[in-house]
Amino acid sequence: MTTLLHRDAEPSRPIRAWLRSTPGTHIWLLSIAITSLVIQLSTRELERFLLHRNSSNIHELTKHPVQSLFTSAFWIENPSSLLLYLVMFEVIHGTVERWLGTLRWLCTVGIGHVVATLISQEYVLWSIQNQHLPKRLAHAMSHVVDIGVSYGLAASAGILVYRLPRPWRWFYLAGVLAFFGVPLATGGTFTDLGHVTALAIGFACWPLTRDAAPGKPVAANDRAGHSS
């Protein structure tokens, strides 16, 4: 009986190990699921208020800079895309966090999110001040919905290039450069600029990977999971 119970429990071990080694990814994902449910159950007026209030646009950055940079990372505009984000979080964030450890992953994602948001909104401000936007759009762009979950993903996608062995690394690099770079090069928006900025931040975080050999995650909680 003991052997049978032990065998039945075996399939859950990889899942438990994965969750233990990627706490940040799954806490973040749970937060997004909760805010998406709130949006789904809200009236149109409340939805509009919540998305604008938690955006990191020019208006909110001017009034609540720290708060808007933080809260914008926990909302997505369309709750129906939650499943897509779940897959991307597991594949991209989960892989990077397990490989580098939660702290280094969080540094990469946090820097990418903040810098990409500030640069993209600085571009919007510059466009307004230099009258590159029609006057009727200036106010709308100052209050545009700008929630930055995808910026963190782009930063993780950038640093993930160092996780892959050659020659697959070069195929992956070409793919992410095309995925994020082509929209910007073909008349993209401030969001596309933010994505490319976050991707570049991920590339620039290479020093965080120096002692994280492929296949050997450095997270303490991951080592504990294996030792058990």
Steps between C-alpha positions, in 0.01 A plus 500: 500500500781740591670430171177558309439833674857603434465423132172691476666804653800490268341687205443805720867534592607685182205738539584573864866549413407738217272706725759514779770618261281766333304674781525847348360390165196336656427771757510753217281280282249454782486878551428552130229232512333681792513843334372347175205352687431842652501656153277224365240558773516880490266740324636685199547816706684320782716312251601824331581658837710205622701469180574872481569530873753216488664606175849643483404777257625859516210614718544226760880515493478870577257455789598157640835397345599213729148363541423506127827328409426224751128441449514510120690170509201314644227574246421393146254692287320198356417219750440260210876499436572360847554148366760629254681681781486184712687310229754779447560538874567128539723474194692829533482632856493155657805383306702813581405505869586131544831554322616825663313490829218728608712803594692523174189432296314771691783747444491436126123527475477802731768699321355409162149600602599833656748612235277395210202682651694821562662506156176424316309767691785746458461444126127573528575819696761606246252441217240717675741782584641509147153489347555172321151401610178683408374717786185290528717194578732665751261467794403146405865389481572655838227279648551194281473154654858382546529186710838337483470123548646448153807713576605257772448212259718670239779546756482132596496403133818703455703342778371155407726507193797420726325189630494326163793303357647578162388485222143524630590824675546676166168379361324617817682835489394558140144407591462740794671782309256454213198461730565821693703696246291472183189673647716791620687529171176504301336794673438358846347670802651606832417150626722346230777735610448379857524137392828555314638696796408222744652240267824700490497519881473122508803472271689749718436293813749241378725548811223346712545172312874454552487224761166356387605217270235361260304227672628599846261747665651702783186557705534381859141379509565294188802332658289421802237342277757269342656402832164389632 
